[in-house]
Amino acid sequence: MIYLWVKIIHLYKENYQWTLSIWDLDRRAVVNY
């Protein structure tokens, strides 16, 4: 059970980082225009 939670949290954190970087790229593209 604990292992499962660790997996879920890890996936969530990875997705969160990925989402942030995508958003950051979007924002930079907007700033560049």
C-alpha positions in Angstrom: 0.0 0.0 0.0 2.8 2.4 0.9 4.6 1.5 -2.3 1.5 2.4 -4.3 1.2 5.8 -2.6 4.9 6.5 -3.4 4.2 5.6 -7.0 1.2 7.8 -7.2 2.9 10.8 -5.5 5.9 10.3 -7.8 3.7 10.3 -10.9 1.8 13.3 -9.7 5.0 15.3 -9.1 6.4 14.4 -12.5 3.2 15.5 -14.1 3.2 18.7 -12.1 6.7 19.5 -13.2 5.9 18.7 -16.8 2.8 20.9 -16.7 4.8 23.7 -15.2 7.4 23.5 -17.9 4.8 23.4 -20.7 3.1 26.5 -19.1 6.5 28.2 -18.8 7.2 27.5 -22.5 3.8 28.9 -23.4 4.4 32.0 -21.4 7.8 32.6 -23.0 6.4 32.2 -26.4 3.7 34.8 -25.6 6.4 37.2 -24.2 8.5 36.8 -27.3 5.7 37.9 -29.6 
